[in-house]
Amino acid sequence: VAEACVEVIVSKAKLTQKPTAAKTVEVDGINTGRGADELILYVGKASTGTNGWGVEAVLSSSMKVEKVGKYGVGNTTIPAGKMVLSGHGKKSTWILENLKEGQQLSLTLKA
């Protein structure tokens, strides 16, 4: 009911959602083994090959978060044209607390 009320108010007042800036995320590696407290981006593979000690999020080719997984589910299948951001330890907690579906990301590689 609350969602319907919000939709009516937004429609009647002709409100628009303010675009949000992309969240910049530093990854520890690309297509490498995922170590303790690391955030790894997997792309162009069938799956991440990780164990269940972490959290993984599926990203679109335009770097939007499509799905945030649950803790303890590893080896996520990587859909064609998509990527998976995989976190362990502190980085798995970070994924759960900071990434939401539809959110735009910008990635940098840790030096």
C-alpha positions in Angstrom: 0.0 0.0 0.0 2.8 2.4 0.9 4.5 1.8 -2.4 1.3 2.5 -4.3 0.9 5.8 -2.4 4.5 6.8 -3.2 3.9 6.0 -6.9 0.8 8.2 -7.0 2.6 11.1 -5.3 5.6 10.8 -7.6 3.3 10.7 -10.7 1.0 13.5 -9.7 3.9 15.8 -8.6 5.9 14.9 -11.7 8.9 14.1 -9.5 12.0 12.5 -10.9 14.7 10.5 -9.2 17.9 12.3 -8.8 20.7 10.3 -10.4 23.3 9.0 -8.0 27.0 9.0 -8.7 28.6 5.6 -9.3 30.1 4.0 -6.2 33.9 3.5 -6.8 35.1 0.1 -5.7 38.7 -1.0 -5.5 39.3 -4.6 -6.4 42.3 -6.7 -5.4 42.5 -8.6 -8.6 40.8 -9.9 -11.7 40.2 -13.6 -12.4 42.6 -14.6 -9.6 42.2 -16.8 -6.6 40.3 -15.0 -3.8 42.3 -14.7 -0.6 41.5 -13.5 2.9 39.8 -10.1 3.0 40.0 -9.7 -0.8 37.6 -8.4 -3.4 38.1 -10.1 -6.8 36.3 -9.4 -10.1 35.5 -12.5 -12.3 34.7 -12.0 -16.0 34.8 -14.2 -19.1 34.7 -17.5 -17.2 32.0 -20.1 -16.6 32.0 -19.5 -12.8 34.1 -17.9 -10.1 35.5 -21.2 -8.7 35.4 -19.9 -5.2 34.5 -21.6 -2.0 31.5 -20.8 0.2 33.4 -18.5 2.6 32.2 -15.2 1.1 29.6 -13.2 -0.8 29.3 -12.7 -4.5 27.4 -10.1 -6.5 26.5 -10.3 -10.2 27.2 -7.2 -12.3 25.9 -6.2 -15.7 28.3 -5.3 -18.5 27.5 -1.6 -17.7 28.7 -2.2 -14.1 25.2 -2.2 -12.5 24.6 -4.5 -9.5 22.0 -7.1 -10.7 22.0 -9.4 -7.7 23.7 -9.6 -4.3 24.1 -13.1 -3.1 24.0 -14.5 0.4 27.0 -15.4 2.6 28.2 -19.0 2.3 27.3 -19.5 -1.4 30.4 -19.6 -3.7 31.3 -20.7 -7.2 28.7 -18.4 -8.8 27.9 -19.1 -12.4 28.8 -16.1 -14.5 26.0 -15.4 -17.0 27.1 -14.5 -20.6 28.1 -10.8 -20.8 28.1 -10.4 -17.0 30.7 -10.2 -14.2 30.8 -11.3 -10.6 32.3 -9.4 -7.7 33.5 -11.8 -5.1 34.4 -10.9 -1.5 35.9 -12.8 1.4 36.1 -11.9 5.1 35.8 -8.1 5.6 35.1 -7.6 1.9 32.1 -10.0 2.0 30.7 -7.9 4.9 31.3 -4.8 2.8 29.4 -6.3 -0.2 26.4 -7.1 2.1 26.4 -3.7 3.7 27.1 -1.5 0.7 25.8 -3.0 -2.6 22.2 -2.8 -3.6 20.5 -4.1 -6.8 20.4 -1.4 -9.5 23.4 0.5 -8.0 26.0 1.8 -10.5 29.6 0.9 -9.8 33.0 2.1 -11.0 35.9 -0.3 -10.4 39.6 0.4 -9.9 42.4 -2.1 -9.6 44.4 -2.0 -6.4 48.0 -1.1 -7.2 
